[in-house]
Amino acid sequence: MYQLFCDSNCELWHTEAKELGLQVIRMPYVLDGEEHAYDLGEKTDFKHFFDRMREGAVPVTSAINEQNYIDYFEPVLKEGKDIYYVTFSHKLSATFAGMERAIEALKKSYPDRVIRWFDTRNISLGAGFQVRLAAQKWRAGATMDELEAYLTQIRAHTAVYFVVDDLKYLKRGGRISAVTAAVGTLLNIKPLISVMEDGSLASVGKIKGAKRVLSEFIRIMRERECNTRDYSVEVLQADCPETGDAFVAALRAEFGEDITVHYQPVGPVIGTHCGPGTLGLIFYAEK
């Protein structure tokens, strides 16, 4: 018997995480000098967070340490259960060095227990999309090996795209250069960001003007043969509900009213790096 873990950087909504029986590792952020651990929206004041960013506040994120991981994992091991942790991209954080040290320490104390992890090579609902499907398999009785094989296939088909409203947040995080940010802002060019096969982020195109974002997203979904029959589509918005609402409506108009769309706000940890006004899209791509 094993327990399935995820972290709050997968951004599944808190009610769904509870319904699925997931153990959630909460990732930290600091706003106005006060540290918080993201609770998947349970008590999060999204409006206040993004308002403060618009007002000039500079939130920061940090890795959790080895002891934090031990505190999450050890109670489960004491119950006699093994652990399978579906993580966000190891390329995007130093936190997993602490995780690996914690696992090595725990293996010495609990030699009969198994602790495994799977790197989704993704972030936000790109990871959450995989976590949800993993949880469904886990609840249906999949072994760890079966779950690993299934997730490997899902990971290869998880497509993630997003655009930001203000390039300064990506520049601050080192995702784009200062020159690119300045030119993009002047020309009203929005970089189209995607997640690469290795779990890193990269600009894969440019969109001229906010009005073209929705049509470009739909074009990409068609080009990559989005499977809306068997899988949901994930839509995220960072304090831009009007844009998000319009995109959900456009998806239903394009793919039919029976399309399954999970639609929710970007959380503070991810929002720190993308900023308010971000619109994100995740789907299962056949191509």
Long-range contacts (C-beta under 8 A, 24 or more apart in sequence): 1-80, 1-81, 1-82, 2-81, 2-82, 2-83, 2-84, 2-114, 2-138, 2-144, 3-76, 3-81, 3-82, 3-83, 3-84, 4-84, 4-85, 4-86, 4-134, 4-135, 4-138, 5-72, 5-73, 5-83, 5-84, 5-85, 5-86, 6-85, 6-86, 6-87, 6-127, 6-128, 6-131, 7-85, 7-87, 7-88, 8-37, 8-38, 8-39, 8-40, 8-267, 8-269, 9-38, 9-88, 9-93, 9-123, 9-124, 9-127, 9-269, 9-270, 10-86, 10-88, 10-120, 10-124, 10-125, 10-127, 10-128, 10-130, 10-131, 11-40, 11-124, 11-125, 11-127, 11-128, 11-236, 11-264, 11-266, 11-267, 11-270, 12-40, 12-125, 12-128, 12-131, 12-132, 13-40, 13-41, 13-262, 13-264, 14-39, 14-40, 14-41, 14-42, 16-132, 20-132, 20-135, 20-136, 20-139, 21-135, 21-139, 22-131, 22-135, 23-72, 23-76, 25-64, 25-68, 25-69, 25-72, 25-85, 27-61, 27-64, 27-95, 27-269, 28-61, 28-62, 28-64, 28-269, 29-59, 29-60, 29-61, 29-62, 29-268, 29-269, 29-272, 30-59, 30-60, 30-61, 30-62, 31-57, 31-59, 31-268, 32-57, 36-268, 38-267, 38-268, 38-269, 40-267, 41-264, 41-265, 41-267, 44-267, 44-268, 46-239, 46-265, 46-266, 46-267, 46-268, 47-239, 49-268, 49-271, 50-238, 50-239, 50-271, 50-276, 51-239, 53-169, 53-271, 53-272, 53-275, 53-276, 54-239, 54-276, 58-172, 59-268, 59-271, 59-272, 60-272, 61-269, 61-272, 61-273, 63-93, 63-94, 63-95, 63-97, 63-98, 64-95, 64-98, 65-98, 66-98, 66-99, 66-101, 66-102, 66-105, 67-102, 68-98, 68-102, 69-98, 69-99, 69-102, 69-103, 70-102, 70-105, 70-106, 73-102, 73-103, 73-106, 73-115, 74-106, 74-109, 77-106, 77-109, 77-110, 77-113, 77-115, 78-110, 80-113, 81-113, 82-113, 82-114, 82-115, 82-116, 82-144, 83-113, 83-114, 83-115, 83-116, 84-116, 84-117, 84-118, 84-138, 84-144, 84-147, 85-115, 85-116, 85-117, 85-118, 86-117, 86-118, 86-120, 86-127, 86-130, 86-131, 86-134, 86-151, 87-117, 87-118, 87-119, 87-120, 87-127, 88-120, 88-122, 88-123, 88-124, 88-127, 89-119, 89-120, 89-121, 89-122, 89-123, 89-127, 89-195, 89-199, 89-200, 90-119, 90-121, 90-199, 91-121, 91-198, 91-199, 91-200, 92-123, 92-199, 92-200, 92-201, 114-144, 116-144, 116-148, 118-147, 118-148, 118-151, 119-199, 120-151, 120-155, 120-158, 120-199, 121-155, 121-195, 121-197, 121-198, 121-199, 122-155, 122-158, 122-160, 122-195, 122-199, 123-160, 123-195, 123-201, 123-270, 124-160, 124-236, 124-266, 124-267, 124-270, 124-280, 124-282, 125-234, 125-236, 125-262, 125-264, 125-280, 125-282, 126-158, 126-160, 126-195, 126-234, 126-282, 128-234, 129-154, 129-158, 129-231, 129-232, 129-234, 129-282, 129-284, 130-154, 130-155, 130-158, 154-284, 157-227, 157-284, 157-285, 157-286, 158-195, 158-282, 158-284, 158-285, 159-194, 159-220, 159-224, 159-226, 159-281, 159-282, 159-283, 159-284, 159-285, 160-194, 160-195, 160-280, 160-281, 160-282, 161-192, 161-193, 161-194, 161-204, 161-217, 161-220, 161-280, 161-281, 162-192, 162-193, 162-194, 162-236, 162-274, 162-278, 162-279, 162-280, 162-281, 163-190, 163-191, 163-192, 163-193, 163-207, 163-213, 163-278, 163-279, 164-190, 164-191, 164-193, 164-274, 164-275, 164-277, 164-278, 165-190, 165-210, 165-238, 165-240, 165-275, 165-276, 165-277, 165-278, 166-275, 166-276, 166-277, 167-191, 168-275, 169-272, 169-273, 169-274, 169-275, 170-273, 170-274, 170-275, 173-273, 175-201, 175-273, 176-203, 192-216, 210-243, 213-243, 213-279, 214-243, 214-246, 214-247, 214-250, 215-250, 217-247, 217-279, 217-281, 218-250, 218-251, 218-254, 220-281, 221-281, 221-283, 223-287, 224-283, 224-285, 224-286, 224-287, 225-285, 225-286, 225-287, 226-255, 226-283, 226-284, 226-285, 226-286, 227-283, 227-284, 227-285, 227-286, 228-255, 228-256, 228-259, 228-260, 228-283, 230-284, 231-260, 231-283, 231-284, 232-260, 232-261, 232-262, 233-259, 233-260, 233-261, 233-262, 233-281, 233-282, 233-283, 234-261, 234-262, 234-263, 234-280, 234-281, 234-282, 234-283, 235-261, 235-262, 235-263, 235-264, 235-279, 235-280, 235-281, 235-282, 236-263, 236-264, 236-265, 236-266, 236-278, 236-279, 236-280, 236-281, 236-282, 237-263, 237-265, 237-266, 237-278, 237-279, 237-280, 238-265, 238-266, 238-270, 238-271, 238-274, 238-275, 238-276, 238-277, 238-278, 238-279, 239-265, 239-266, 239-271, 239-276, 239-277, 240-276, 240-277, 240-278, 240-279, 243-277, 243-279, 244-279, 247-279, 247-281
